[in-house]
Amino acid sequence: MRTADLLVRCLESECVEIVFGLPGEETADLLDALARSSLRFILTRHEQGAVFMADVYGRLTGMPGVCLVAPGAGATNLVTGLADAYLDRAPLVALTGQSGLERAHQEAHPSLDAVALFRPVTKWTARVETPALVPELIRRAFKIAQAERPGPTHLEIPEDVAAAPAQGAPLPVRPLEYPPPDPESVLAAAEILARARHPLILAGSGVLRANASGELRLLASTLQAPVAHTLMAKGALSDEDPLSLMTVGLQERDHRLAGFEAADVVLTAGYDPVEYGPHHWNPRSDKVIIHVDALPAEVDRHYIPAVEVIGDLRDALSALAAAVPARSGPPLDARLRDLIVGELQASAADDSFPLKPQRVIADLARALEPEDVILCDVGLHKLWLARLYPARAPNTVLFSHALAAMGIALPGAIAAKLVRPTNRVVAVCGDGGFLMTVQEMETARRLNLPLVVVVWSDGRYGAVARQQQRRFGRTSGTLFSNPDLPRLAEAFGWIGRRLTSAADLYPALTQALATDEPVLLEVPIDPVEADRLAARLGEPAITV
C-alpha cells in the first residue's frame, strides 16, 4: 500500500463521494489510487472551477467538498475559491501535490510553498511529510473544515511521500455534536422576550447549516416576530410566510424598512457578522440583543448581547419557543416586504425590451419549483435576485457574498446538479462573470448534466459603472463586447438561444427546464433600470 492508497482510504472513511480537480505529474499516485477506489474523480477545465464546485458541494451537503490539483500554478489557481469558502463558511478540503521532499529547500520547478500561501484563506493547512501521519491529518482536515464556523482546510502531499510504502488505517469518524444550551441562559432570554414590545429575529447562515428552519419558524410564530434574513440565510424561512421580511443588508435603507430602528429586542439566530455587519443595523449600539448560536458572539462594539444562548442551534431555538409566552397581534413593520412584493408584482407582466430585472425574476419564480436551486453569480444582477426572488425553501438560492467572487455560478451549478440530481438547477450570470469560468461548459456537457444558464447581457460591468457614474459623472473601463453567446453554447454542445422579446422568456425557461440537455439563454437587460430600482429601494450597501 502506498501513502496515496492510504489517503484515499481515509477519504472513503470520511464518506467522500466526489473529488473535483485537474491532473498533474506530482499527483500521479493520488490519481491512480482514486481510479481504483469507490470515489469519483471529476475532471474540471480549470482549478478555479474545481474549488468552486467543492465550495458549493460543501454548502449543499454540509460535508466538506474535496478538490485535488497540481502544485505551482495549479495551487495558486485555488486561492480565490478557498477565500470564498473561508468567508462564506463552506466546508472544503483542498489537496495539492508537491515536488519531492528532497527539493523542499530549493526553488525547484514547479515548487511553491502552498502551505504558506493558503494560510490566510484557510482554517488550517499542513504538509504530509510522513506516511504514518496520513490518517491523523485527513481526520483533522475534515473535522476542522466541518466544525462551526466551517471553512476550507488544505493538505500538501509531496510526490515522493505519495509514492512511498505506507501502513495504517483511517481513524474513526465521529459526528460533530454541540451541547444543549444552558437552561439559565434560555430562561434569561425568555424573560427579555416576554417583556419585549417589538421583537425582531435576524436569521444568519448558521440556521441553514444546522437544518434549523423548522425551529426558527416555530419561535417566530410563537413570538409573532418578523424574521429578517442575511443574504446567506435566504430561504431559512419561506419568503411566502407573512412573518418573513425576506433579505436585508442589501441596500442602505434596509435597517429602517425592516423595522430594526423600531425593534427593542433583536434575537440573532446563527448570525455571522460577516454577512451583515452590526454597525449597519445597530448604529447607535442601543439594541437589546439575544445571541443564539453554536459559538459565542464575536467582540464588536455594535454587537454586545444581553444574553448568549450557546449550543446546538436546533435545541436552542426549540427551548426558547417552549419557554416564551405566545404572543398575538400584528408583527412589526412590514414596509420592506410590502415594497419588494409590490415591485415584483408591478413588473411581472412588463413587456419592455431589453427586459427589466423584475420581469426576469418574476418569470424565474414562476418557472421554478420551491426545491429547485439557483446559483447566482456576482454582478448587479446579484442585488436584484437577492432582493426580489422569493426563496421558498432553505439552500435553494446560493451566492458568493463576503468575497463576491465572480465566476462561481456555472461551476457551482454543476456541483448542485450532482448533489441534487432530481431538482432543476439554474445558474444566473452576468455577461461579465459568465466568461470567467465559461470553460466549465465542457465539463457540464461531458457529464451530461441538464442545467440552465441564464446570462443577463448588457455589455458592461454594471455595478462598477453605476458607482462611477454616481461619483464622477462618467464611466471608465467598464464596457466590453460579447461573443455570440448562443453559438458559443452550441460549440460546447449546449443548446443556445438569445431572447428577442420579453414574452419569449417564460416559454423559453419552461422548455429549457424540461429538456435533458444543458441550455444557455441570453437575456438582454435594460441597464437603466438599475438606477430606477435604486431610487425606489435604496442604493446598494454590498459589493455585488
Sequence and secondary structure as in RCSB ss.txt:
>XXXX:A:sequence
MRTADLLVRCLESECVEIVFGLPGEETADLLDALARSSLRFILTRHEQGAVFMADVYGRLTGMPGVCLVAPGAGA
TNLVTGLADAYLDRAPLVALTGQSGLERAHQEAHPSLDAVALFRPVTKWTARVETPALVPELIRRAFKIAQAERP
GPTHLEIPEDVAAAPAQGAPLPVRPLEYPPPDPESVLAAAEILARARHPLILAGSGVLRANASGELRLLASTLQA
PVAHTLMAKGALSDEDPLSLMTVGLQERDHRLAGFEAADVVLTAGYDPVEYGPHHWNPRSDKVIIHVDALPAEVD
RHYIPAVEVIGDLRDALSALAAAVPARSGPPLDARLRDLIVGELQASAADDSFPLKPQRVIADLARALEPEDVIL
CDVGLHKLWLARLYPARAPNTVLFSHALAAMGIALPGAIAAKLVRPTNRVVAVCGDGGFLMTVQEMETARRLNLP
LVVVVWSDGRYGAVARQQQRRFGRTSGTLFSNPDLPRLAEAFGWIGRRLTSAADLYPALTQALATDEPVLLEVPI
DPVEADRLAARLGEPAITV
>XXXX:A:secstr
 BHHHHHHHHHHHTT  EEEE   GGGHHHHHHHHTSS EEEE SSHHHHHHHHHHHHHHHSS EEEEE STHHH
HTTHHHHHHHHHHT  EEEEEEE  GGGTTS  TT   HHHHHGGGSSEEEE   GGGHHHHHHHHHHHHHSSS 
 EEEEEEEHHHHHSB                 HHHHHHHHHHHHH SSEEEEE THHHHTT HHHHHHHHHHHT 
 EEE GGGTTSS TTSTTEEEE SSBTTHHHHTTTTT SEEEEES  TTTS HHHH TTS  EEEEEESS    B
TTB  SEEEES HHHHHHHHHHHS    S  S  HHHHHHHHHHHHHTT   SSB HHHHHHHHHHHS TT EEE
E SSHHHHHHHHH    STTSEE   SS  TT HHHHHHHHHHH TTS EEEEEEHHHHTTSTTHHHHHHHTT  
 EEEEEE SB HHHHHHHHHHHSS  S B     HHHHHHHTT EEEE  SGGGHHHHHHHHHHSSS EEEEEEB
 TTHHHHHHHHH  B S  
